[in-house]
Amino acid sequence: MDTRLIDRERTAERLLTASAKHSFDPDNELDWEAPFDEGAWFWPPELVSLYDTPLWRRMPEEQRIALSRQEVASLCASGVWFETILMQLLLRHTYDLDPTSGHVRYALTEIADECRHSKMFARLITKLGAPTYGPSRLDHAMGRVLKSVSTTPGSFTGTLLAEEILDWMQRLTFPDERVQPLVRGVTRIHVVEEARHIRYAREELRRQMATAPRWELALTRTSSAQAARVIARSLINPKVYATVGLDPQEAVAAARQSPHRREMMRHSAKKLMDFFDEIGLLVGPSRPLWRSSGLL
């Protein structure tokens, strides 16, 4: 057997073992009936889009906390959207592969994890009493196009973009005692299970980039850079600002102009961008697109 396939199988078997030991049922693991704690944040304030802007400094504490509640709902809706696309890409990846292989068995295990995560995020939106924000019509359409034309390495690039940015934020959230216990519980489950998904995607992407033909590499670089732009701008739906009584245009402008927000987004993707650079994703004419995403 090819050494790359042997390595792929070893990785899959380790991840299957970890999945058997460290998987969660959010319906039973979390207390969905407990009321929210009065005065607690729903997201670390430093991760809220308007943090440390002039507009933020004019907002009363109650309104800031209300915005953190709506931004969590927006992130959850985006998470469901991302994971719906990811599940389709993973199934497509396995279509021509041996279903008895550990690699495919782990892909199916990950899909099962993502189903639970999507249900968990949807249930949290309901608990928050928030609208289902989701992506804009344009980004929803862009997602349909991107997942349809995505190459195999592009599929794993998109997976990592969606997972690692949120993972970085959630790793700051679940130990933060200022944040609502239910939100911390949701992020803890997601971080533990996503660590396996990230390893699976990183290792497979490295293998794919080493063997892909030139045309596929070129298409992957461009489509992945565009996916980065779509993902980055879809995290926070502008409607969250109107929900808490802010002018959406003013708030969107404040978030875009915020040095803190820009630095936070770059920091959330720093390790991922270093990895992409290492495997040759950030070269050529796609690099300006990567920069315009705000992640590089």
Order of alpha helices (4+ residues) and beta strands (2+ residues): alpha-alpha-alpha-alpha-alpha-alpha-alpha-alpha-alpha-alpha-alpha-alpha-alpha-alpha
